[in-house]
Amino acid sequence: MARDRDSEPVAVARFPYRHLAEMALGILEDEGIPGIVVGDDVGGQYPGVFGRVLLVVPAAFADRARQVLDEMRRDAEDAEGDGDNADGDGPDGDGAGWSGAS
C-alpha cells in the first residue's frame, strides 16, 4: 500500500530543549497544524546532551508550519531588540532558541 506523501512526517524545526519544542507545537496546534515532538532526552534527565529535539509535522502542513515558526522567530527577535527580552534567553544562537530543520 503506497503512503500518501502529504502525510509523510517532515521535521520543520530543531530545539535544544523539549519544553521549547512543546511550546512551539502548542502554537502550531492553535493554528490547526498537527505535529509531534521527537527527541531523545532520556526522559528529561539529560536535555540537550543527546542531540536536538525535532518538531515534526505532516508534509501537507510543513510550509505553513515553517511560516508560523518564522513569525515566532521574528517576533522574538523584535522583542529582544526592544529590550523586552532582558535576560537574553532567545533565538540568537546562544543555545536557548530554535533553528529550522530541513
Secondary structure, DSSP 8 states (H G I E B T S, - for coil): ----GGGSEEEEEEESSHHHHHHHHHHHHHTT---EEE---GGGTSTTTT--EEEEEEGGGHHHHHHHHHHHHHHHHHHHHTTS-TT--SSSSSSSS-EE--
